[in-house]
Amino acid sequence: MKFAIAAAALGYIGLAAFTPATAQNAAQGGVLVIYGTQKCPTNPDGDEVVVCVRRKASEQFRIPKELRELEITPENESWAVRATANDNAGASGIGSCSTVGPGGASGCFLQQANQTRRENKKRAADTKQVEESLP
């Protein structure tokens, strides 16, 4: 009885040890991603065709480029940045965007100019990216 329990436990441990490797090598969308010097798998006779995409070995444990979000939106903005946005709440005077105090409009112009500058940079980067993707 003890032998059967030990064998079952070892079988379970052995199965668990191979599960991550199997999951890592599972084809997604009909394409298998391999890293570094890994070989594209096939059957022993070499009859099976497997479509493989090779990436650098340094990319193996990183989030794939297709899934990385590079644009910072309000949903994925850090709490530290959100907290600094509250620092100017209720500000008045020079450099603020308020109708109260002298020079309040100068802050509104500065905020609008910065926003326009960011939009122009983003538009130029998007245009460049589209131009590079065209044949």
Salt bridges, closest charged atoms under 4 A:
GLU59 OE2 - ARG62 NH1 3.61
GLU59 OE1 - ARG68 NH2 2.91
GLU66 OE2 - ARG55 NH2 2.98
GLU71 OE1 - LYS122 NZ 3.96
ASP126 OD2 - LYS122 NZ 3.16
